[in-house]
Amino acid sequence: MTLEPGSTPPGIGVTPRSAGDDDRGAGSPTEPSGKDWDEPPTALMAGRPGPAEGSDSVAKRLLKRALFPRRSQPVMIGRFNVLRQLGQGGMGVVYACYDDKLDRKIAVKVLHAEIVRSQKNAEARLLREAQAMARLSHANIVAVHDVGQTESTVYVAMEFVDGSDLDAWLKTPRPWRAIAAAFVQAGRGLAAAHRVGIVHRDFKPQNVMMTEDGTVKVLDFGLARASEGEGRDEWLTSVTDGSELSSSHLRSSLTRTGTVLGTPAYMSPEQHRGEVATTASDQFSFCVSLYQSLYGAPPFAMHSYEALRADVLRGNVAPPPVRSPVPSYVFKVLQRGMRPEPSARFRSMEELLAALERDPRAKYRRVAALVASVAITGAASAAVFQAGAVEQCPDAHAELAGIWEPARAESVRAALRALDPGHADEILAVIEPQIDRYAEAWVQMRNEACRAHAEGRHSMQLFDLRTGCLDQRRAALDAMVDALTTADAARLEHLGRAVAGLPRLSGCEDVEALMSVIPPPDDAELKARVQRHREGLARAEVHEQVAEIQRGLELVDGVLADGEAVAYEPLRAEAYLRKAGLHMQDGEWSAAVAAFDQALWTAVGIGHVPVAAQASSRRGYLLAYPLRQPAQAAAELPLIAAFNRRVQGDVDLYAEFLLNAGTIHLQGGEPEQARESWEEARALLEQHDRLETPLGLNVLRNTAVLLADADLTEETAALRRRIVELSEKFMGPRQAERAMYEGMLAFALIDLGRPKEALERMRGFHAHLSRVGSKQARFVATLTLAHAEMMSGAAGAALRRMDEVRRAEPEQFGANYWSWAMLAAAMDGDLPAMREAQSVVRDALDEHDPRDRRHQLLLRFYARALRVAGVEAESVAPLESARAALAGSDDRADVVAAARLSLALGQARVRLGELDAAERDLHAALATFERSLPPRHLDLAEVMTALGEVALERRRSAAAIEWLARAEAIYTSTAEPDHAPLVRARALLDRARDDAAER
């Protein structure tokens, strides 16, 4: 039995290791293998050209080792073992190395040979770079660990960063908001450098890294210098003919006499004039880089150096392209940052970033304030102004530019079709309409928020809360679309459920809930940071949904690392809640409970009720089910319920509690309370049109598990049919989970005596799945189809199908499937195949405890196969042993299982002619079935058929007629007219009537 938690269940796939994972073997680090040399670089400074031949001695040695490897002599730079070359910067070559002392992979930058001509100068420059960077401890700056010199080689050891530089990152079309957000992170790194007196002097996209988790880090402070006490910068490169420098040259660093001078395309006017570079110079380079990245073209002429320099010195910034989605206020910020006079730019990077992040919603607030002021002049004039104010609310579709628009939708289509050409359209048909609806609902809600504020219906505080909530939902949508464009084959399984699980929008219009939240920080800058972190947590939740656990955890850890922000405790509680969810998705139960504890007690301490409710609910589920501590979970259930009563107005949150509470009841041996809890959750979701969600599906599935355990076959089949219909809406047939739901319905139909209906459904589903389904989905569906064929009388076809699957997937073909094959072979008369399967099943039976449900299921198929093959005697001993193991148990499941073993024993003994013993076993089974099963359960018909057969053997025609007529009545109430057991019961009934007539 598998129970679903309130949150998304653990994924099927396993997160693959990233390219940047430690590539060492079990022993000490060695020289990289050929594969390491052939792979494209994905770490620090990835994508840059390698050094020219002979550029330095280390490069020569590495090249020689690549051609003539001698793994017993690894290449070393100081104490660092070289793994592979990563790229080349303005001053040197960068290598991936391993530091035995610190037990970690690092990046080592080695000075170019021409720079090492003067050791004193080279060492001084690298020491300056290392010292400058070592002073900067910031999340958005690459950290320096060491600096040294060996064999005429001067090097700096620094943090190893997985990812690519922004120049490479931007080669893939990105939404403008994502580009701006990346540069804001880089700007924070520059601001941190400026605060300790460091000027970068060569800021450009190639000197900024984007890590795999979306963190941006500034690197290559090779031109950095302390801003105080420095003399005039020298422009040592003399360019007399602008034609000598192409556009690509203008974007490259220039060097003369061992001094790196900067990159012309990004240099400030003062740098072009040879004056001292200041923090304002970095600001200029930052704005040039961001302009070029946002608009796809540089802001100044690039056909020659003279033209570039003239534009820069005059401040001739090119206007943005027509119809650019980037708001006009962004261009104005960049234009100011590129003013020729340093004094005309922003006073600091912080001020520039604040202007760049200025919330465009501010104009909506101003409109509302004007509305309020006009209201005092009279109702008529206020009404006139309000009409104009509403018109000033622009359509919010523009706020989804680059997130969900035709171009982005096409990117998703192209990515999925490239990943899985045969199945992409099936997936898109499921997920694309859902995203369309979500985006349109977001726009309408955003428009309404503006109008409500402009008309004075909602206060500024409520407007901020609504838009903050909507911004988090937009971040989740953006992350989901990113996940769709970067999905790999392993994650295709999760996409349908993940899209359907996007955070609900209705919470952003729940005024009561919004107004009950803990107020945000008073400080405006801190308030903005908290909001950004909450948007990051919304993105982490999407990573949880699509099983990108590591990326999600890195985002959460980034939030928790911001000590100033998480001093605002609601954010800390929310971050730990998200961290716990990610660990829960990854099956790291203990880590999940620890994080839930952090979230719960932080939330309780500050009265953050929604977090306390959800953390306690999910923690209870983990204790009860995966960790198998139901007593502890049950003891805590009253407290969990108390927390969640406070959030009853939040339909999803309270339904999740009811779902998890049901699991706690069930694991504690209270199935009736579990069913009540799940039925309440189902009714609540259905009442609020939330049943067609992943949460609703989990509620239905858990309820179906409970109904099946209670042997309520008809109700189980009806509910499983509903599950299939529901899953089809947001999963499509590709997912193994969807195939499992189809299989569950097929088994329920077979239990009702409708194997041909099950066969027809599975044939249609399997045929469709053969075109679009995943490998795991086809495996599940194929074996279910084979089972339906066997139960419909096509045993030979079923056996062949099972044999094909077994040969293709031998490791997945477990003992339960061998028991099916054993029965199919017996039904087909293939005794060698039956004996082969019998050997596997017997070994599996020996491994299981007789009380184990798997043992009982295997044994029933085993006994049935032997009975069909006419060798019933072999089944008697194991059946008796299993029944004896269950004797004395008062658990309903054990009692019913023992009765089914008695039925199998009675049927075997009828064939063996042991009628007295058979009759005792059958009557014992019947007594239990009548107490425990619904009146139309087919097990009752089966035991009555066996008792009728015993009566016939004893020549008791009247008793036989009574038993067989009752069996026929049960069969005909649910089974198909030609169901084999029904046909057999009728044949025996006819025989009994004939016997009675003869007498």
N, C-alpha and C positions, 0 to 999 in steps of 0.2 A: 504494500500500500504506500503510495507516495502522496503526501499532502502538500498543497501549495501554500506558501506564506502570503501575507497581505501584500508584500512587495513583490517585484518581479522575480520569478524563480531562477535558480542558478542556470546559467546558459549551458548549451550542449558543447560548444566549441571550447578550445583552450587558447588563451592569448599567446601568440607566438613570440619568441624572443625577438627583440628589435635588432637591427643591424649593429647598433652600438653596444650590445651586451658584451661583457668580458669574453674575449676570444682566446683566453689561455686554456691550456690543457690542465690535467690534474697536477702535473709537476711544476717545476719552475718555468718561467716564461722562456720561450724560444723564439727564434726568428720566424716571422709569419710564413704561412704556407703559400703555395702558388695562388690559391683561391683568394687570399688576402690581397695579393698584388693585383689580381684581375678585377676585383670588385670595385665599382665606383665608390669614391669616398663619400661617407655619410656623416662624418663627424666634424670636428672643428675646422673651419675654413674650407669645407667641402666645395668642390666644383672649381677651385682655382687651378691655373695651369701649374704643372710641375716645374722644377728648376731646369734651366738649360744645361746641356751636357757639360760637366766639369765646373759647375757653378760653385761647388764646395766639396771638400773631401768626404764628408759624410754621405752626400748624395752619390758620389762615385762608388763608395764602398757598398752602399745599399743596392745600387744597380748591379754591381758585380755579384753580390750575394743572390740577387734575384735570378741572374743568369747561371751562376755556378754555386748553388746553395751548399753550405756546409753547416748543418744544423748544430754541430758541436761547438761552433764558434760564433755566438750571437754578436750582432753589432751593438755597441754600447755608446751612449753619450753620457759621460760621467758615470754615475751609478745607475743610469736608466737604460733598460733594455729596449731596443728599437723594435717595434712591431710592424709599422708600415708608414709610408709617407702620406700625409693628409693634404698638403697644398703648399703654396708659396705666397708670402706677403711681400710688402714693399721692402722690408729689411732682411728677410730670411726665409728659410724653408721650415715647415712645421711637420713634425713626426708624431705619430701615436707611439707612446712608450709605456713601459710598465715599471713602476717604482716598487722594488722589493721591500724597501724600508717602510713605506707607508701602506703597502699592500693595496695598490690601486692603479688604475690606468690614468695616465696624464698626457698632456700635449707638451712637446718640447720644441721651442723655436730656436733655430740655429742661424747665426748671422751669415749673410752671403759672403762669398770669398773676397769680393772686391772691397767690402766694408771692413774685413778683418786685416786689410793691409796695414792699418795702424791699430795694434792691439790695445794701446792705451785709449785711443778714441773709441774703438768698438766696445770695449768693456765699459767705458764711461757712458756710452749711449744706452747699452743694454741695462746697465745698473740704474740709469735714470728711468728707463721704462719700467723695470721691475719695481723700483722703489715707488714710482708713481702709482702703479697698479696695486702694490701691496698696501698702500694707504687707503685703498678703496674696498671696503667690505660692503658689498651691496648685491642684492639678488639679480640686478640687471647689468652687472659687470663681471667679466671673466676674472677669476681669482688667480693670483700668482703665488706659487709655492716656493720657488727657489731660483737662484741665478748662479751661474758658474762658468768656469773656463777649463778646457782640457784639450791638449794637442792642437793648439792654435784655433780651437773652436770655442766661441762664446755662445752661451745658450741661456734661455729662460724656461723654467718648468712651470706650467700653468694648468689650470683646471681643464679636464677633458670634457668637451661638450658635444653631445649627439645632436645632429640637426644639419641645417644648411644656412648659408648666409642669406640675407634678405634679397640680395640680387638674384640668387637662384630661386628662392621662395616665391618671388614675384613673377617668375616666368609662367607660373600657373595663375590664371585670372582669379583675382580675389575681390570680395566686396570692399567698397571703400572704407567701411567701418572697421573691417578686420585690418586693413593696412594702417589706418590711423591708430588703432589700438596697439599694433605692434610698435609703431614709432613712439607712441606715448611711453611705452615701457623703456625703449631706448633712451628717450628724453629724460626719464627718471634716473637712468644710469649716468647720463651727462650731468644732470643737476647734482647728483651725489659727488661726482668728481669736482665740479665747480665749488662745492661747499668746502672742500679741503684744499682748494687752491690749485687744482689741476685743470689744464686746458688740453683737450684732445688734439686739435689742430689738423686732423685728417678724418673727420666723421664722414661716412658715406655708407651706402647699403652693403658694400662688400666687407665692411668692418663691423657688421652687426650680425649676430647669430640668432636664428630661430630654432629653439630646441624642439624635440619631438612632442613635448607636452605644451608647446605654445609659449614658453618663457623666452623672452628676448634678452640677449646679453651683448653688451658693447665690448669689443676687443681691440687689439692692435693699437695700444697707446704708445706705439713706437715713436711718434712725434710729440708725445705729451711732454709738457714741461711745467714746472711750478710757475704760476702766474705772477708771483711777486719777485722782484729783483732780477729779472732777466733782461738782457739787452735786445738790440734790434735783430729781427729775423732777417736772414740774408736770402735774397732771391738769386741763386747762383746759376740757374739755368737761363741762358740767354737765347731768346727766340726772336730771330730777326725776320723770318719768313713764316707767316702763319700757315702756309700750305704744308710745312713740314709735319704738322701734328694733325692727325686724323681725329674724328670724333672718338674713336676708341682710345687713342693716346690721351685725349683730354680727360678721359675717365680713369686713367692709370696714374699711379704715383710716379713722380719724377725724382731722379737722384743725380747729384753731381758731387764729385770729390768726397764720396762716402756719406753725404748728408741727404736724408729724405726730406723733400721740400713740401710735399702735399700733393693733392690731386686737383688739377686746374678746374675741372668741371664743377667742383664743390667748394672751391676756395672763396673766401670772403674778399671784398675789395681791399681791405688792409693787408691781407696776405699777398694779393697780386701786386700791391705797391711795395712789398718788402717790409711792412711795419710789423710791430709786435702783435701776435695773435692773442686774443682775449676770449673770455667766455662768450662775448657777443659774436666772435668769429665762429665758434662752435654752433651758436644759434643760427647763424646764416647758413652754414653747411647743412645743418639739420633741416632747415626749411627747403633748401634746394633738393635734398634727398627725398623729402616727403612729397614735394610738388611733383618731381619726376615719377615717383611711385604711384601717386594718385591719378595723374593725368596721362601717364604713358609717354611723356616727352619732357625734355629739360626746359627750364624756364628761360634759358638764355641761348643765344646763337651758338652753334657747335661746329660750323663749317671750317673755322680757323681759330687759332688762339687769339689773334688780334680782335676778331669779332666778339668772341666770348668775353675777353677782358673789357672791351668797350661797353658791352651790355651790362656787365656786372658793376662797373664803376659808375654808370649813369643810372642804374636801377631800372633798366628796361625789362621788366618781367612780362613774359608773354601771357596773354589772357588765357583762361582755361578753355578747353574745347567746348564747342556748342553741345548742348544736351548732356553735359556731364552730370552724373547723379550726385556728385559731391556738392554739398550745400555752399552757397556763396560766402557764408561767414568763414568757412575754412580757408578759402582763397584769400580773404582779407587778412586773416591771421598770418598766412604764409607771406603775403606781400609785405606786411610790416616787418616780418622777420628777415626779409631780404633787402631792406633799405640800405642804400650805400653808406649812410652815416651810422656808425655803431650806436650813437646816442638816440637815434630815431627808432631803434629796435626795442624789443621788450627789455625790461630792466633785469630780467633773469630768465633762466630756463623754466623755473616754476611758474612765472607769470605767463610765459608763452604756452605752457601745457594747460594752465587753467583756462586760457582763452580758447585753446584748441578743443578742450573738453566742455566748453560752455554749452549748457543744456539748451537746445533750440526751443524747448518748451517755455523758456523764460518769456517769450512774446505772448504765449497764451496767458501767463500770469498777469502780464501788464494789461492785456485786454480785459481780464476779469476785474482788475483793480479799477480801470477806467469805468467799467460798467457800474461798479459799486459807488464810485464818486458821482456819476451822473444820476444815480437813483435818487439822490437827495434833492434834485432840482424838480422832481415831479414824475409821476407815473408815466405820463405821455412821452416826455422826452427820454426817459429811461427805456421805454419800449422801443422807441425809434433807434436809440443807440444799440440796444441789444441785437436788433436785426443785423446791424452792421458788424457787431462783434462776432456773431456766429459765422458770418461770411469770412472772417479773418482766420478761422480754423481751417488750415489746409488739409486736403485729403491725406490720410495717413499711409496710403499706398507707398508714398515716397520713402517712408521710414523703413520699408522692407526692401528698398533698392539694394541689390547685391546679396540679399538674404533669400528671398523667394520671388523671383520674377522670371519671365520667359527665358532669359539667358542662363540663369542658374538652373532652372528646370531642365534645360537642354544639357547642361553640364552633368546633371545627375543621370539623365538618360544615356549619355555617351559613356560615362564611367561604368554604369552597370552593364551596358551592352558590350563594352570591351572586356569586362571581367567575366561575364557569363552570357555569351551571345545567344545561346539557345533558350535561356530562361528569363532573360532580363525583362521582356515585355510582360510576362506573367507577373513578375514582382512589381513592375511599374504600375500595372493595372490595379494593384491592391493599394500601393502606398501613395501614388501621386494624387488621386482624388482626396485622400485624407489630408495631405499637406495643403492642398488647395483650400479645403474647407477650414482648416485651422488658421491659415494665413488670412483668409477673408474675414473670419470671425475676429481675429486680432485687430484687423484694420477697423472694422465696425465698432469694436469696443474702444479702440483708441480715439476714433472720431467722437464717439459719444462722451468720453471722458473730457475732451476739449470743450464740447458744446455745453456740458453740464457745468463746467467751471466758468465758461464765458458768460453763461446766462445767470450765474450766481446761485445755481442750485447746489453746487458743491464747493466747499471751502478750499482754500489753497492747500491746507494740510491734507484733505482727502484727495485732492488732485495729485499731490505728490505721492501719496500712498498707492493710488490707482496706477499711475504711470510707472512708479518703481516696480510694482508687481508685473505690469505689462512688459517692461524692459527685461525682466528676468525671463518671462515667457519668450520674448523675442530672442534672447541669448540661447535659450534651449532650442528654439527652432533653427537658429543659425548653426548650432553645434550638430543638430540632427542632419541638416542638409550637408554639412561638411562630412559627417560620418557616411552618408550615402555616396558621396563623391570619392571617398577614400576607402570604402569597404573592401575587404579581401574575401576570398571564397569562404573562409571559416565563419565569417560574420553575416553572410547572406541569410543564414538561418534565423537571425535575430531581428531582421529589419522590419518585418510586418508588425510584430508585437511591439517593437520599440517605437515605431511611428504612432501606433494606436495608444501608446503609453505616454505621449507628450503631456506635460503637466497641464491640468485643466485650466481653462481661461475663466471659468465662472467665478473662481475665487477672487479675481481682480475687480469684480463688481459687487462683491458681498460687502456692503458698507459696514455692517455690524462687525464682521470679522476684521476688516481693514482697520477700523477705528479702535479695535481692542488690542492691537499689537503694541509692543513696547516702543516708545518714541525713539527715533534715530538720534545719533549724536548731535549735539548742538553745533560743534565746529563744522563749518561748511566743507573744508577739505577732507576731514575725516569721514563726514557723512557720505561724500562722493566715493571715497575709497571703500567704505562698507558696501555701498550699492554695487560697485564694480566687483567686489568679492562675492556678493550674492549672485551676481550674474555668472561669475566663474563657477559657483556651486551648482547653478542651474545647468551649466555645461557639463559639469562632472556627473550630474544625474543622467544625462544623455549617454555619457561614456559607460555608465553602469548598465543602462538599458541595452546597449549594443555590445556588451562584454569586452569593452576596452578598459579593463580594470586598472592597469598601470597608469594610463593617461589620466583617468579620473582621480586616482590617488595622488598623483603629482600635482594636479590642480588644487586638491584639498590641502595637501601639505604646504603649498604655496600660500594659501590663505592663513593657515595656522602659523606660518613663519613670520607673518606680519604682526609682530607683537603689539604694536600700537592699535591696529585695527581690531584684533581679537580681545583687546582689553575691553571692548564693547561686547559684553558677554553673550547677548543674543546671537551675534555672528559666530562666536566660538561654539555655542551649543549647536547651531545649524551645521557648522563644519564637521563636528564630530558625528552628528547624525548621518551626514553624507558619507563620511569615512566608514562608518559602521555598515551602511548599506552596500558599499563597494566590497568590503570584506565578506559580507553575507553572500553577495552574488558570486564571489570567488570561492566559496566554500571554506573560508578561513573563519571557522565558527568562534574560536576563542578570541581572536583579534576583534571580531565583530562585537562580541559581548563586552569586551573592554571599552571599545569606542562608544557603544550604547550607554555604558555606565557614565562615561565622561559627559555625553550629551544629556543624559537624564538628570544627573545631579546638578550640572550647570543650569539646566532649564528650570529645575525645581527651585533652585536658589534665587532666581530672578523672576519667577512667575511666567516663564515662556511656555504657555500651556500647550500649544500645538506640538512643539518639540518633545516635551515631557510625555504627551500622549502617545506619539508615534514611537519614540524610543522605548518606552515601557512595553508597548504592544509587540513590537518586533523582537525585543529581548525575550519576552515571554515565549514567543514561538520558538526561538532558538533553544531555549532551555528545555522546552517540552519535547521537541521533535528531533532536530539534529543532534543535540547534546544528550538526549535521553535522560533528562532530569525532570520528569513530569511533576513529581511531588513538590519540588522547589517552585516550579512555575505555577502550580495550583495554589501554593501558599501566598504567592505574590499577586494572584489574580484580583483579589478585592482592591488592592492599591492600583493596579493597572486599570481596572474598571472605573475607579474614582477619577483618575486622570482623564480618561476618555469620555466620561459623562460631560466634562467641560467643553468638549468639541463636538457634541452631537449635531450641531448645525452644519458641520463640514461633512457632507455625505460620504465622500471617499474615505476620509480619515476614520470616521466612525465605522463604516463598513469594513475597513481593514482591521480595526480592533475586533469586530464581531467574528471575522474570519479567523484571526489568530486565537481569540478566546475559544472558539470551537475546537481548534487543534489541541489546546491545553486540556479541555474537557475530555476529548477523545483519548489522548495519550494517558490521561488519568483514569481511564476506565469508565467514563460517563458518556456513552454514545448518544443517549437521548438529549442530554444538555448540549452536546456538540451539534446535533441536528437542529435543535431550536435556535442556536446561535447563528448557524449558517442560513437557515430559512429566514431569519430576521434580516440578515445582511442582504439576501437575495431580494426580499420584498422592498427593502429600503432603496437599493440600487434601481430596481425596476420602477418604483414610484417616481424617481427623479431622472429617469431615462439615462442611467449610468450603467446598465447591465451590459451593454455592448462595448465593454472595455476589457483590457487584460485583467483588471481586478475582478470584474463581473465573471469573467471566464474562470478565474481561480475559484470563486465562490461556487459556481456550478459544478466544476470538476470535483472539488472536495465533497460536495453534497452527493454527487454521483458515486464516489468511492464509498461513502457511508451507506448509501442505498444498496449498493452491490454487496457490501459486507453483511447487510441485514437480509440479503436474498430477496429484496423487493424488485424482482426482475422487470416487471412491466413498468414500474416507475423509473427504474434505472434506464431502460431503453428509451423512454420518452425524454428523459433529461439528457441523455447522451446525444439524441437526435438534435436537441436544442443546442448543445455544445458545438456539434459539427456545423450547424447552420451559422452560429455566431462566429466561430473561428474562421469560417470561409470568408467572412466580410473583411477581416483585417489581417489574415495570414496568407491566403492563397494556398494552393496545394503543395507548394515546394517544401515547406518545413516538415521536419521529422515529427514535430509536436502535432501538426495538423494530421499527419498520417496516423499518429497514435490515436487521435480522437476518432478518426474513421474506423480504426481497428477496434476500439472500445465499443463503438456502436455495433460493429459486425458481431462481436462476441455476445453482446446483449441480445441481438436478434437470434443468434444460434441458440442461446439459452431459452428463448421463447419458442423454439421449434420452427424457426424461419430461416434455415440455412440458405435456401435459394434466393431469398430477398437479400441476405447478407452477401451472397456470391455475386448477384447482379450489381449491387452497390460497389463492391470491391473491384469487380472487373472494370467498371467505368472509371473509377478513381485511379486504378492502377494504370489503365491505358493512358490517361491524361498525365499521370505522374511520370510515365516512361519518357515523356517529352520534356517536362519542365521540372521534375522533382530532383531534390538533392539525393546523394547516394544513400544517406541514412534513411531518408523518407522512403525511397524505393525498397530498401531492405525490409523495413517494417511492413510496408504495404504488400510486398510480394509474399511474405510468410503468412500474413493474415489471409490473403487470397487463397493460398494453398490450404490453409485450415478450413476455409469456407468450402473449397472444392471437396476436400475429404469428407466433411460433414454432409455434403449434398450428394455423396455417392460416387464422385469422380476421384476415387482414391489413387488410381494410377497416375492421372495428371498431377494430382497433389504431390505424390512421391517424387515425380520427375522435377517438379518445380522446386521442392525442398532440396533435392540433390544438387540442382544448379546453384542455388543460393549457398549451400554448404561449401561447395567447391570454390565459389567466388569469395566467400567471407568466412573461412573456417574458424577464425578466432571469435567471431560474433555468434556463431551457431552453437548456442548453449544447450544444456541438458534438456531444458523444456522443449526446445525444437526437436531434439532427438526423440523425445517421447511422442511427439506428433508423428515423426517419420516412422516410428515403430508401429503405431496404430495404422497409419496409411499403408505400410507394407503388409501388415496382417490382413487388412481389408482387401488388398490387391492380390493376396496369395503369394507374395514374394517372400518366402521364408528366409533366404539368405540375408536379404536386406533387413528383415525384422530382427534376426539374431544379431546382426552388426549393431543396430540401434539399441537392442536390448542390453548388450554388453556395456554400452556407454551409460545408459540409464541406470543399470544396476550399480555401477561404480558411483554415480551421483547420489543414489539412494543411500549408499554406505557412508557417504560424506556428511549427510544431513541428519540432524536430530529428528526423530520421528514426530516430534511435536511441531516441527517447523512446517509452515503452510506450504512451502515449496516442495517439501518431501511428500506431503499428502497429495498435492496436485500431480506430481510425477507418478506416484504410486497408483493413482486412479487411472491414468492413461496406460500405465504398465499393465495393470490387471485387465483393463478392457481389451488391450491388444492380445494378451494371452487367451482371453475368453474367445475372441473372434477367431484366433488361430487354432482353437480346440485344445489348448494345453493349460486349462484352468488350474490344475493342481500346483503349478509353479507359483501361482499368485497367492495361495492361501496363507503360507507362513509369513510373508512380509506384511500382508494385510492384517493378520492377527497381531503381529508385533506392533504395528503402528497404532492399532486400536487400543492395545494394552497401554501404550505410552500416554494416551489421552484419558484413560480411566480415572475417575475421581475429580476431574476438573469441572468446576461449575461455570467456567467461562462459556458464553453462548457459542462463540466460534468453535471452541474445542468440542462442545457437545454435538453441534451440527456436523463437524468434521468426522467425529466418531460414528455418527449415524450413517454418513455416506460410506465409510469404510465397511459398516455392517451390511449396507445394501450391496456393495461390491462382493463381499464374502457370500452373501445369500445367493447372488446370481451365479457365482462360481460353483457353489455347492449344489444348486439345482442341476447344473450341467454334469456334475460329478455323481448325481443320484443320491446325495446326502440330504434327503428331503426334510428330516426332522431338524437337523442343524440349520438347514437353509431357512426353514420356516421361523425358527427362533430369531435368527439374525434379521430376517425381513420384518418381523413384527416389532422388533426393537427399533429398527430404523423408522418404521411407520409411526410409532408412538412419538418419537422425537420430532419427526417432520410435521406431524399434526399440531404439535405444541409450538413449533418454532418457525414454520414457513407459512407464507400466504396460501390460501386454499387452492389457487390455480397454478402453484409451482410445479414444474414438470418432474421434479424429483418425487413428488407424491404419485404422479402417474406412473413413473418408472417402478417404484416399489410395489404399487398395486398390480402392475402388469406381471411382475415376478411372482407375487402371491397368487394371481390367477393361474399362472403356469404351474405352480406347485399343486393347486387344487385340481387342475386338469390331470396332472400325473397321478394324483390320488383318486381320480375318477369322481370328484365332487363337482359335478357340473353346475349345480345351483350356486355354490360358492364362487366357482370360477367366473360364471356370468356376472355375478355381483361385482367382483373385483375388477374385471376387465371392462365392464360398462362404466364404472367410475373412472377408470383410467382413460377411456375414450372420451368421456365428457370433459376431463381436464385438458387433454390434448387438443380437442377441437375448439376449446375456448381461446387458445392463443397460437396454436401451431398451423403450419401450412397443410392443406388437404392431403398432400402426398408425402408428408414428413415420415421418414422410415419407421420410427418407433410407433407412430400412430397407425401406420399400415400394419405393423406387426401385431399391435394390440387388437386391431379389428379382425385380423386373421385368426388370432387365438380366440376371440369372442365368437366368431362364426363357428369355429370348431367346437367350442363349449356348447353352443346352442344346438349344433348337430348332434352332439353326444346326448344332450338332454332330450332331444326329439326321438332319438333311437330308443331311449328308455321309456 
